[in-house]
Amino acid sequence: MSTLTLPDAPPPAPAEHKPTTAGNYFVSNYPPFSFWRPEHLPELQAALRRPPAPDTPLGLYLHIPFCRKRCHFCYYKVYTDKDSAAIRGYLEAALRELAFYAAQPLIGGRKAQFVYFGGGTPSYLSVDQLRHLTDGMKALLPWDAAEEVTFECEPGTLTDHKLKAIRDLGVTRLSLGVEHFDDHILEINGRAHHSKEIARAYEYARSLDFPQINIDLIAGMVEETTERWQECVRRTIALAPDSVTIYQMEIPYNTTIYKEMKAAGKLVAPVADWETKRGWVDYAFAQLEQAGYSVASAYTAVRNPARTRFVYRDRLWAGADLLSLGVASFGHLGGTHYQNHQDFEPYVAAVQQGQSPAFRALTPTAEERLIREFVLQLKLGHVRASYFQEKFGVDPRARFAQPLQTLRDWGFLTVAADRLELNREGLLQVDRLLHEFFLPQHRNVRFV
């Protein structure tokens, strides 16, 4: 007597983190940073002694760790207590660090194809400090051929004089850390600026003809409401920026909000749950699309895809070299990941002593490099199988058959010929889906 074999039921979707609890959810690299080790630093030294791989783009990142205030949700390495002498010493250390790298075979003679000033608050620096810093950087590693120079700004630090100087430095994308337009939301979340400073800075920046002005928003800040968020989206669209970046609020362990949660014995953060935050981002994307924007990744919408690009993101996610300078900064050179010292004094001291300020590193295996590019590029909402076949000699449809089928069973993914594509629902929660592609030893670990 024959028996029928029922098909296996699709696996259940992962348990959703409905309330916002502490931890890092945003996937920015692979393998996770917690696997980078000091004992791997000789691999970075060996990479620097080799010539660059043919046709590998080079990017330059500089972390400016100074701010007027520390936001309650901020998890970056920032300082609000440094005087002008300490800032000057830091900038000199960064230039000395760049000089060290420029003398290495991997870097010497190359030009940066993209440059990124991140923070902290790069616009915290004075005009004279900015000019001294960038003149020194250009002398060591020219960026006259750069496709993109990005500069992060806090609106309240921008004067007309400083904006003009930033434009004269060659900045092509001005990224305004707006986060919200409601003064109460800004104040209770620890932001240093107010809405009137946003309007003034944006108006003058637009008059200077920056090729791209980006506005950063955060969905789900403390005391956010649907009405306030909708008004925030409306005001964003009214300004008509070239691009909009939207992140969903998370509460990493080193934030002020987490410290307050821990002191009070609370496990759930005082912000919206993940379903609500996704709904708010979905609303923003829909409104932006009605206004003529195109959704270009899990976090970005652009007004004109033909001329609005994110070179830093796209090159980095495709394996470019990133020479990263400054305290706690993350880089990727010659196939090796590295991070600099996480504290101000050890970083400056190491550079002043002629030593590398890197304190941990990791060289991914070929399989890990494949996974890294696949998961990062999936954040764009789609990938081409042929790209990975040509670069890695691997068909991702076969290599990732099981997790891809899982995402299809959950209703988030379609596979059509060469194109693997996430739908909007999948894109809005892509960071938690990416773990399906991780190697077993990299799952369920702290990312940092």
C-alpha positions as CSV (number, residue, x, y, z in Angstrom):
1,M,0.0,0.0,0.0
2,S,1.5,3.3,-1.1
3,T,1.8,6.2,1.3
4,L,1.7,9.9,0.5
5,T,4.6,12.1,1.6
6,L,3.5,15.6,2.4
7,P,5.8,18.4,1.5
8,D,7.7,20.0,4.3
9,A,6.0,23.0,5.7
10,P,8.0,26.2,5.2
11,P,10.0,27.1,8.3
12,P,8.5,29.7,10.6
13,A,9.6,33.3,10.2
14,P,12.1,34.3,12.9
15,A,10.7,35.6,16.1
16,E,10.3,39.3,15.7
17,H,11.8,41.7,18.2
18,K,8.5,43.5,18.6
19,P,9.6,45.7,21.5
20,T,12.8,47.6,21.0
21,T,15.4,46.1,23.4
22,A,19.0,46.9,23.7
23,G,21.5,45.8,21.1
24,N,22.8,46.5,17.6
25,Y,20.6,45.3,14.8
26,F,22.0,47.2,11.9
27,V,24.4,45.0,9.8
28,S,27.3,47.1,8.5
29,N,29.9,44.5,7.8
30,Y,30.7,40.8,7.9
31,P,32.0,38.8,9.7
32,P,30.7,40.6,12.9
33,F,33.1,43.0,14.5
34,S,33.2,40.8,17.6
35,F,35.4,38.4,15.6
36,W,38.1,40.9,14.9
37,R,41.1,40.3,17.1
38,P,44.4,42.1,18.0
39,E,46.3,38.9,17.1
40,H,45.3,39.4,13.4
41,L,47.1,42.8,13.1
42,P,50.1,41.2,11.3
43,E,47.7,40.4,8.5
44,L,47.1,44.2,8.1
45,Q,50.8,44.9,8.1
46,A,51.3,42.2,5.4
47,A,48.5,43.7,3.3
48,L,50.1,47.1,3.4
49,R,53.3,45.7,2.0
50,R,51.6,44.3,-1.1
51,P,50.7,46.3,-4.2
52,P,46.9,46.8,-4.6
53,A,44.8,44.3,-6.5
54,P,44.2,45.6,-10.0
55,D,41.2,47.9,-10.5
56,T,40.4,48.1,-6.8
57,P,38.9,51.5,-5.9
58,L,40.4,53.4,-2.9
59,G,38.3,55.4,-0.6
60,L,39.3,57.6,2.4
61,Y,37.3,58.0,5.6
62,L,38.1,60.3,8.5
63,H,36.3,60.2,11.8
64,I,35.8,63.6,13.4
65,P,34.7,62.7,17.0
66,F,33.7,66.1,18.3
67,C,30.2,67.2,19.1
68,R,28.4,70.0,20.9
69,K,26.3,67.5,22.8
70,R,26.0,63.7,22.9
71,C,22.7,62.5,21.6
72,H,20.9,60.1,24.0
73,F,20.8,57.4,21.2
74,C,24.3,57.9,19.9
75,Y,26.6,54.9,20.0
76,Y,29.6,56.4,18.1
77,K,32.9,57.4,19.7
78,V,32.3,61.2,20.3
79,Y,33.7,63.8,22.7
80,T,32.0,67.0,24.0
81,D,34.9,68.0,26.3
82,K,37.9,68.6,24.1
83,D,39.4,72.1,23.9
84,S,41.1,73.7,20.9
85,A,44.5,72.3,21.8
86,A,43.2,68.7,22.0
87,I,41.4,69.1,18.7
88,R,44.5,70.5,17.0
89,G,46.5,67.6,18.3
90,Y,43.9,65.1,17.0
91,L,43.9,66.7,13.5
92,E,47.7,66.5,13.5
93,A,47.6,62.9,14.5
94,A,45.2,62.1,11.7
95,L,47.5,63.7,9.2
96,R,50.4,61.8,10.6
97,E,48.4,58.6,10.3
98,L,47.6,59.3,6.7
99,A,51.3,60.0,6.0
100,F,52.2,56.6,7.4
101,Y,49.7,54.9,5.1
102,A,50.6,57.0,2.1
103,A,54.2,55.6,2.3
104,Q,53.0,52.0,2.1
105,P,53.1,50.0,-1.2
106,L,49.3,49.3,-1.0
107,I,48.5,53.1,-0.9
108,G,51.4,55.0,-2.3
109,G,50.7,56.6,-5.7
110,R,47.0,55.9,-5.6
111,K,44.2,58.6,-5.7
112,A,41.1,58.4,-3.6
113,Q,37.9,57.8,-5.7
114,F,35.6,58.7,-2.8
115,V,36.1,60.6,0.5
116,Y,33.9,60.6,3.6
117,F,34.1,62.9,6.6
118,G,32.0,61.3,9.4
119,G,31.4,61.8,13.0
120,G,30.8,62.9,15.5
121,T,30.3,66.2,13.8
122,P,32.8,67.2,11.1
123,S,31.1,70.6,10.9
124,Y,32.1,71.2,14.5
125,L,35.5,72.1,13.2
126,S,36.3,75.8,12.5
127,V,36.9,77.0,8.9
128,D,40.7,77.4,9.6
129,Q,40.8,73.8,11.1
130,L,39.0,72.4,8.1
131,R,41.3,74.1,5.6
132,H,44.4,73.1,7.4
133,L,43.2,69.5,7.7
134,T,42.0,69.1,4.1
135,D,45.1,70.9,2.6
136,G,47.3,68.4,4.5
137,M,45.2,65.4,3.4
138,K,45.2,66.4,-0.3
139,A,49.0,66.8,-0.2
140,L,49.4,63.2,1.1
141,L,46.6,61.5,-0.9
142,P,45.1,63.5,-3.7
143,W,41.4,63.4,-4.3
144,D,41.1,65.6,-7.4
145,A,39.8,62.5,-9.2
146,A,37.2,61.7,-6.5
147,E,33.7,60.9,-7.7
148,E,32.3,61.9,-4.4
149,V,33.3,63.8,-1.3
150,T,30.7,63.5,1.6
151,F,30.6,65.7,4.6
152,E,28.3,65.1,7.6
153,C,26.9,68.2,9.3
154,E,24.9,69.1,12.4
155,P,22.7,72.0,11.3
156,G,23.4,74.1,14.4
157,T,27.1,74.2,13.7
158,L,26.7,75.7,10.2
159,T,27.2,79.3,9.5
160,D,27.1,80.8,6.0
161,H,30.9,81.3,6.1
162,K,31.5,77.7,7.1
163,L,29.1,76.3,4.5
164,K,30.9,78.3,1.8
165,A,34.2,76.9,3.0
166,I,32.9,73.3,3.0
167,R,31.7,73.8,-0.6
168,D,35.1,75.3,-1.6
169,L,36.8,72.2,-0.2
170,G,35.3,70.1,-2.9
171,V,32.4,68.5,-1.0
172,T,29.9,67.0,-3.4
173,R,27.4,65.6,-0.9
174,L,26.4,67.5,2.1
175,S,24.6,65.2,4.6
176,L,22.5,67.1,7.1
177,G,21.8,65.3,10.4
178,V,18.3,66.6,10.7
179,E,16.8,63.5,12.4
180,H,13.5,65.3,13.0
181,F,11.8,68.7,12.6
182,D,9.9,68.8,15.9
183,D,11.8,70.8,18.5
184,H,10.4,68.7,21.4
185,I,11.5,65.5,19.8
186,L,15.0,67.0,19.1
187,E,15.3,68.2,22.7
188,I,14.2,65.1,24.5
189,N,16.5,62.9,22.4
190,G,19.5,65.1,23.2
191,R,20.0,66.8,19.8
192,A,21.9,70.1,19.9
193,H,20.0,71.9,17.1
194,H,16.5,73.2,16.6
195,S,14.2,73.3,13.6
196,K,14.9,77.0,12.7
197,E,18.6,76.1,12.3
198,I,17.7,73.3,9.9
199,A,15.8,75.7,7.6
200,R,18.5,78.4,7.6
201,A,21.3,76.0,6.9
202,Y,19.4,74.1,4.2
203,E,18.4,77.3,2.4
204,Y,22.0,78.7,2.3
205,A,23.4,75.3,1.3
206,R,21.0,75.0,-1.6
207,S,22.1,78.5,-2.8
208,L,25.7,77.2,-3.0
209,D,24.8,74.6,-5.5
210,F,26.0,71.5,-3.7
211,P,25.6,68.7,-6.2
212,Q,23.8,66.6,-3.6
213,I,22.1,67.5,-0.3
214,N,21.1,64.6,1.8
215,I,18.8,64.8,4.9
216,D,19.1,62.1,7.6
217,L,16.0,61.1,9.6
218,I,15.4,58.6,12.4
219,A,12.1,56.8,12.7
220,G,11.0,56.0,16.2
221,M,12.9,58.5,18.4
222,V,11.8,58.9,22.1
223,E,8.2,60.3,22.2
224,E,7.6,60.0,18.5
225,T,4.0,59.8,17.4
226,T,2.4,59.0,14.1
227,E,1.2,62.6,13.7
228,R,4.7,64.0,14.5
229,W,6.3,61.6,12.1
230,Q,3.9,62.4,9.3
231,E,4.6,66.1,9.8
232,C,8.4,65.4,9.7
233,V,8.0,63.6,6.4
234,R,5.9,66.5,5.0
235,R,8.5,69.0,5.9
236,T,11.3,66.9,4.4
237,I,9.4,66.6,1.1
238,A,8.8,70.4,1.2
239,L,12.5,71.0,1.2
240,A,13.0,68.7,-1.8
241,P,16.5,67.4,-0.9
242,D,18.3,65.3,-3.4
243,S,18.2,62.3,-1.2
244,V,16.7,61.2,2.1
245,T,18.2,58.6,4.5
246,I,15.9,57.1,7.1
247,Y,17.1,54.8,9.9
248,Q,14.9,52.9,12.4
249,M,15.8,53.7,16.0
250,E,17.9,51.1,17.8
251,I,19.4,51.3,21.3
252,P,23.0,50.0,21.4
253,Y,24.6,49.2,24.7
254,N,26.8,52.2,25.0
255,T,24.0,54.8,24.6
256,T,22.6,57.1,27.3
257,I,19.2,55.6,26.8
258,Y,20.5,52.1,27.5
259,K,22.3,53.3,30.6
260,E,19.1,54.8,31.9
261,M,17.2,51.5,31.1
262,K,19.8,49.5,33.0
263,A,19.7,51.8,36.0
264,A,15.9,51.4,36.1
265,G,16.0,47.7,35.6
266,K,14.1,47.9,32.3
267,L,14.5,45.6,29.3
268,V,12.4,47.5,26.8
269,A,13.5,50.8,25.5
270,P,11.1,53.8,25.7
271,V,10.7,54.0,21.9
272,A,8.3,52.5,19.4
273,D,8.3,48.7,18.6
274,W,9.8,47.4,15.4
275,E,6.5,46.9,13.6
276,T,5.6,50.5,14.3
277,K,8.9,51.8,13.1
278,R,8.7,49.8,9.9
279,G,5.3,51.2,9.4
280,W,6.6,54.7,9.7
281,V,9.4,54.1,7.3
282,D,7.0,52.5,4.9
283,Y,4.8,55.6,5.1
284,A,7.8,57.9,4.4
285,F,8.9,55.9,1.4
286,A,5.3,55.9,0.0
287,Q,5.0,59.7,0.5
288,L,8.5,60.2,-1.1
289,E,7.5,58.0,-4.1
290,Q,4.4,60.1,-4.6
291,A,6.6,63.2,-4.6
292,G,8.8,61.7,-7.4
293,Y,11.5,59.9,-5.4
294,S,12.7,56.4,-5.9
295,V,13.6,54.0,-3.1
296,A,17.2,53.1,-3.6
297,S,17.9,50.9,-0.6
298,A,16.5,49.9,2.8
299,Y,17.3,53.3,4.1
300,T,17.4,55.8,1.1
301,A,15.2,57.5,-1.3
302,V,16.6,59.6,-4.2
303,R,15.0,62.3,-6.2
304,N,16.9,61.7,-9.5
305,P,18.5,58.2,-9.7
306,A,20.4,59.2,-12.8
307,R,22.5,61.8,-11.0
308,T,22.1,61.1,-7.3
309,R,24.5,58.4,-6.2
310,F,26.0,57.0,-3.0
311,V,29.5,56.1,-4.2
312,Y,30.9,55.5,-0.7
313,R,28.2,52.9,0.0
314,D,28.3,51.2,-3.4
315,R,32.1,50.9,-3.7
316,L,32.4,49.8,-0.1
317,W,29.7,47.1,-0.5
318,A,31.5,45.9,-3.6
319,G,34.9,45.3,-1.9
320,A,36.7,48.6,-2.4
321,D,39.7,49.5,-0.2
322,L,38.8,51.9,2.5
323,L,41.6,53.8,4.2
324,S,40.0,54.8,7.5
325,L,41.6,57.3,9.8
326,G,40.9,58.5,13.3
327,V,39.8,57.1,16.7
328,A,37.7,54.0,16.5
329,S,37.3,54.1,12.7
330,F,36.8,50.9,10.7
331,G,38.7,50.3,7.5
332,H,39.3,47.6,4.9
333,L,42.7,47.4,3.1
334,G,44.1,44.7,0.8
335,G,41.4,42.2,1.9
336,T,41.9,42.8,5.7
337,H,39.4,44.5,8.0
338,Y,40.7,46.7,10.8
339,Q,39.7,49.1,13.5
340,N,41.6,51.8,15.2
341,H,42.0,52.3,19.0
342,Q,38.6,53.1,20.5
343,D,39.8,55.8,22.9
344,F,41.2,59.3,22.2
345,E,44.4,59.2,24.2
346,P,45.7,55.7,23.1
347,Y,44.9,56.6,19.4
348,V,46.8,59.9,19.5
349,A,49.7,58.4,21.5
350,A,50.2,55.5,19.1
351,V,50.4,57.9,16.1
352,Q,52.7,60.3,17.9
353,Q,55.0,57.4,18.6
354,G,55.1,56.4,15.0
355,Q,53.0,53.3,15.6
356,S,49.9,52.1,13.8
357,P,46.8,53.0,15.8
358,A,45.0,49.9,14.6
359,F,44.1,47.6,17.6
360,R,42.2,44.7,15.9
361,A,41.8,43.1,12.5
362,L,40.5,40.2,10.5
363,T,41.1,38.8,7.1
364,P,37.9,37.2,5.8
365,T,38.0,33.9,3.9
366,A,36.9,33.7,0.3
367,E,33.5,32.4,1.5
368,E,33.2,35.2,4.1
369,R,34.0,37.8,1.4
370,L,31.2,36.3,-0.8
371,I,28.8,36.5,2.1
372,R,29.8,40.0,3.0
373,E,29.2,41.4,-0.4
374,F,26.0,39.4,-0.9
375,V,24.3,40.5,2.4
376,L,25.4,44.1,2.1
377,Q,24.2,44.4,-1.5
378,L,20.9,42.8,-0.6
379,K,20.3,46.0,1.4
380,L,19.8,47.7,-2.0
381,G,16.7,45.5,-2.4
382,H,18.1,43.4,-5.3
383,V,21.2,41.6,-6.4
384,R,22.4,40.1,-9.7
385,A,23.5,36.5,-9.6
386,S,25.9,37.1,-12.5
387,Y,27.9,39.6,-10.5
388,F,28.8,37.0,-8.0
389,Q,29.4,34.4,-10.6
390,E,31.9,36.7,-12.4
391,K,33.6,37.9,-9.3
392,F,33.6,34.8,-7.0
393,G,32.9,32.0,-9.4
394,V,29.9,31.1,-7.3
395,D,26.2,31.1,-8.3
396,P,24.5,32.6,-5.2
397,R,21.2,30.9,-6.2
398,A,23.0,27.5,-5.5
399,R,25.3,28.6,-2.7
400,F,22.4,30.3,-0.8
401,A,19.6,28.0,-2.0
402,Q,18.3,27.2,1.5
403,P,18.2,30.8,3.0
404,L,16.8,32.1,-0.3
405,Q,14.1,29.5,-0.3
406,T,13.4,30.5,3.3
407,L,12.9,34.1,2.4
408,R,10.7,33.1,-0.5
409,D,8.6,31.0,1.9
410,W,8.2,33.9,4.2
411,G,7.0,36.0,1.3
412,F,9.9,38.5,1.2
413,L,11.9,37.5,-1.9
414,T,11.4,36.7,-5.6
415,V,14.0,35.1,-7.9
416,A,13.6,35.8,-11.6
417,A,16.4,34.7,-13.9
418,D,19.5,36.8,-12.9
419,R,17.7,39.0,-10.4
420,L,17.0,38.3,-6.7
421,E,14.7,40.9,-5.3
422,L,13.2,41.8,-1.9
423,N,9.8,43.2,-1.8
424,R,9.1,46.3,0.3
425,E,8.1,44.3,3.4
426,G,11.4,42.4,3.2
427,L,13.4,45.5,2.5
428,L,12.1,47.3,5.6
429,Q,13.4,44.5,7.9
430,V,16.4,43.4,5.9
431,D,18.9,43.6,8.7
432,R,17.2,40.8,10.7
433,L,16.8,38.7,7.5
434,L,20.5,38.9,6.6
435,H,21.4,36.6,9.5
436,E,19.9,33.7,7.5
437,F,23.0,33.9,5.2
438,F,25.6,34.0,8.0
439,L,27.8,31.1,8.7
440,P,26.7,29.1,11.8
441,Q,29.5,30.5,14.0
442,H,28.5,34.1,13.2
443,R,24.8,33.8,14.2
444,N,23.3,34.9,17.5
445,V,26.4,36.8,18.6
446,R,26.9,40.4,19.6
447,F,27.7,42.2,16.4
448,V,30.2,44.7,17.9
